[in-house]
Amino acid sequence: MRLRIINGRIIDPANSIDSVQEICIADGHIQSIGAASRDFTADREIDATNLIICPGLVDLSARLREPGYEHKATIASETRAAASGGITTLCCPPDTDPIIDTPAVAALIRSRAEAAGYARIVPLGALTQGLKGERLSEMAALKEAGCIGVNNASRHITNAHVLRCAMEYAATQNLTVFLNAEDYWLRNQGCMHEGMVSTRLGLPGIPESAEVASVARDLVLIEQTGVRAHFCRLSTARAARMVARARYEGLPISADVSAHHLYLTEMDVGDFNSQCHIEPPLRTQRDRDGLRASLARGIVTAICSDHQPHEPDAKLAPFSATAPGISALETLLPLTLRLADEDLLSLSDAIACLTHQPAKILGINAGTLSIGAPADMCIFDPNHYWTITEKTLLSRGRNTPFMGWEFKGRVTHTVMGGKVVYELVG
Amino acid sequence: MKNYNIQFDKNGRLRHFLTIEGLKRQLLVDILDTAESFSGVTAQSIKKVPLLRGKTVVNLFFEPSTRTRTTFELAAKRLSADVLNINVTASATTKGETLLDTLHNLQAMHCDMFVVRHDRGGAAHFIAQHVAPHISVINAGDGRHAHPTQAMLDMFTIRRHKKEFAKLNVAIVGDILHSRVARSQIHALTTLGVNEVRVIGPETLIPCEVETLGVHVYHDLREGLRDVDVIIMLRLQHERMKGALLPSEHEYFRLYGLTEEKLAYAKPDVIVMHPGPINRGVEIDSSVADGPRSVILEQVTHGIAVRMAIMSMVLSGSASIPLSIRPPGMAEVPKTQEQLSGKANSEGEII
C-alpha cells in the first residue's frame, strides 16, 4: 500500500515538526515529508485538511486480558479499540494467565497481535517467576522472545533482597525494570485512597505512604544497582517530587501517569461509584495538581491509559468487592488533548507524552515520523466534539467513569505499518 | 454526573434508609417523633398495629447478627408485616451466586422491603441501586460505613433523657475506625445540632481526617470526658488484638475502659450508652454498665419503636404517617402513586 496524505498539519515532537505538509508512505515506512519525488504514485490519497497527523500513540500500559481472561476481553477486541483511539503500540504487563514468565507466552501474545493486525504489542516480562517475588525469571530468554522490559505487575516485592538481585540481574541483561510502587503491608487490604472520603464511606484506605515508602526503597536500590528503572503510574504528588529529586541527582529513572489520575480524585468515588475503583487509587486534588505540575515540568514524561477492561459483572458488587481498573484506550488521546486545551502543556508536548516519550522509555523505534521509520500514524480532528457512550466504545470493557463526558478531538484514521487500520465512519 | 440522593424518590420522599448523611434535621426529628408514638404500642398488651399489613419484609443478612435482626423482625411484626429471615452467608453466596442473583430471586417473590446487613461498605447503596422500583431498602449495617437505625435509636435514647440536643457535648469512645455505628452517630449528632461531638481513642483506632466529619479528637479519656452529657462506648472486637492496632486488652482497658473513676470527669447527670454487645472489663467496667448512669438496656427497647417508625415511614413513602395509634382493623396506609403503578424512577432522582 502506497499512501499519500495531503493538507494535514503534521506534529512530530521528536523532530520538532509542526507544519502543514504532505506525507508519503511506501512499504510500511515513511518515505517522505514535504514534497514527494515526482514519480511517487499513491494507491490511496487521504485529504487531511483541518486534521492533525501525529505519530501513532504508544501506550505504556494496557491489559488486553489474553491469555487467561478472555471473558473480559481479547487481544483482537482490544487492539481494535486501541486503533480507534489512535494507539499503534501497546505495552502489556505480565499478569496474564499464564504469566509472561516464559518465552512461549510472550511469543503467543505477539503472534495473536500480529494475526489481529490492529496494533503492535510489546510485552513486559515477569521480573520474578510467577510474579511471586521469590525467584528471578529467565530474563535473558524473555528478552530474546521480545519482552522489552521486566515488571512484577501490581504484586509488590516485599523482600527487598529479592528486588535488589532482580535489579542487578536486569541491569546485566540491559533491561529496564518497570516498577509499580505500592507497599503491600501499608496497603493493608485498602481499596481507595485513605483520606476524607474513605473515612466518610468507611472503606479501608490505601495511605499515601504505601506509594511513597515503596518509591523511597526502590530509589535506594536503583542507586545501588545502577539499573535503568521506570515508575509506572504514580498517584501521589509526594512520590513525583521524590522522582524529580532523584532525576536531578542523575538516577536513570523515568515515570508515567495514567490519564485518569490527571482528572479524577478521591471525591469522584462519591457514593461508592465502582467505576472509580482504580489501582493505584484516585487521590486528593493536591495530588492530582502535583501530578499535573510534574508533567508540565517534564519529570513525569509519559501519559498512559492503564487500560483494564472488565466484564459488566466485575463492577456490579459492593465497592470493595468490585474489580479495580477502567477501560481507557479510547479516552487516552482526548483526555491528553484536553491538557493542551487547559494550557497545562503545549499541543506538541501533549502529543510527545503519548508518542516519542513513551517510546523512549520502552527503548523502541516508534513514536516518530522520521523518514524511514515504520509508518505508524494517528490522524485526528482536533475540533471534533463527541460524547463517549456505550455505542462509541469498541473495547469489550464498558467500565469507564468518563461515560457521557464530552470530548474535543477525535481520531479519524489510524495507520499501522503503512496500512489504514481504523477509519472513523460518518 | 447526575447528582441525586438515592434515598429519596423523585418526589423527594424517603424511599430507602441507607445513611444519615444528607438527611435534613427535620426528617430526623420526624423519625424520633414517630418513634415516640410507637413506643406506646410496644408497651401495650396488644403490641400490633396494622400499618404494614399485607407487606412482606425480608431480613437479608449477609453477616451474622442476633440483636439487630431480632429487633427488625419484632418491629416488622408489630407493624403486621410478614417477615422472612434470610441468612445469606450460609446459603447462596457459598454456592457462587452473586449478590445481584440473590437479590433478583428475592425480588421475584414480590417482597416490599429489604433490611440488609452486609460486611462490605456500600452494600446497601448497591442493593438500593439495583432493586425494582417498588422495593425499599433499609441499611442494617454495611461494613464500616453506616448503621443508621442504630444511630437513630441512640438519638431517641438521648432525647428521652436530655430533651434538647443543642447544648449537649457527646463523647464517642473506642474503635472509631472500624465502627459503622460511630459514623452514623456522628452524622446524626451533627445534623441534630449538638454543641460538640468528641471521638476518643488511640490514634490507631481513629480514622484519618475524621475532623472533616465535624468532630474533635481526643486521645486522653479523662480529658475527653470532661463536661460531657453523653458517653457512647463502642465495642472493641477481639480480633483487633491480633493485628498491630493495640498491644493488649489490659492496656486498652487501663487507658480507654470506662470506670467509675473516669466517669466522674463527665457531668453528674451523664448517660452512658453502648450499641452492644458489651465486653465487660475491656471497654467498660461492669459497675458502670450496670450502674445508675447506664441506659444500655433502654437502647435495646427503643430499637423496636425506632425501627417501626423508619419502616413505616419508608413504606408509606412519607414522613406523615398517623401519629396516633389506630385501633385494629384500620385501613392500610394508602400507597403512593408510584408504588401503585410500579413505575417510579429506579434511580430516585429528584426532579
Boltz contact constraints between the chains, C-beta under 6 A:
constraints:
  - contact:
      token1: [A, 194]
      token2: [B, 208]
      max_distance: 6.0
  - contact:
      token1: [A, 195]
      token2: [B, 209]
      max_distance: 6.0
  - contact:
      token1: [A, 196]
      token2: [B, 209]
      max_distance: 6.0
  - contact:
      token1: [A, 196]
      token2: [B, 212]
      max_distance: 6.0
  - contact:
      token1: [A, 199]
      token2: [B, 207]
      max_distance: 6.0
  - contact:
      token1: [A, 199]
      token2: [B, 209]
      max_distance: 6.0
  - contact:
      token1: [A, 199]
      token2: [B, 210]
      max_distance: 6.0
  - contact:
      token1: [A, 201]
      token2: [B, 121]
      max_distance: 6.0
  - contact:
      token1: [A, 201]
      token2: [B, 145]
      max_distance: 6.0
  - contact:
      token1: [A, 202]
      token2: [B, 121]
      max_distance: 6.0
  - contact:
      token1: [A, 202]
      token2: [B, 143]
      max_distance: 6.0
  - contact:
      token1: [A, 202]
      token2: [B, 144]
      max_distance: 6.0
  - contact:
      token1: [A, 202]
      token2: [B, 145]
      max_distance: 6.0
  - contact:
      token1: [A, 202]
      token2: [B, 180]
      max_distance: 6.0
  - contact:
      token1: [A, 202]
      token2: [B, 183]
      max_distance: 6.0
  - contact:
      token1: [A, 203]
      token2: [B, 121]
      max_distance: 6.0
  - contact:
      token1: [A, 271]
      token2: [B, 125]
      max_distance: 6.0
  - contact:
      token1: [A, 272]
      token2: [B, 122]
      max_distance: 6.0
  - contact:
      token1: [A, 272]
      token2: [B, 125]
      max_distance: 6.0
  - contact:
      token1: [A, 316]
      token2: [B, 100]
      max_distance: 6.0
  - contact:
      token1: [A, 317]
      token2: [B, 99]
      max_distance: 6.0
  - contact:
      token1: [A, 318]
      token2: [B, 120]
      max_distance: 6.0
  - contact:
      token1: [A, 318]
      token2: [B, 122]
      max_distance: 6.0
  - contact:
      token1: [A, 318]
      token2: [B, 123]
      max_distance: 6.0
  - contact:
      token1: [A, 318]
      token2: [B, 126]
      max_distance: 6.0
  - contact:
      token1: [A, 319]
      token2: [B, 122]
      max_distance: 6.0
  - contact:
      token1: [A, 320]
      token2: [B, 120]
      max_distance: 6.0
  - contact:
      token1: [A, 321]
      token2: [B, 120]
      max_distance: 6.0
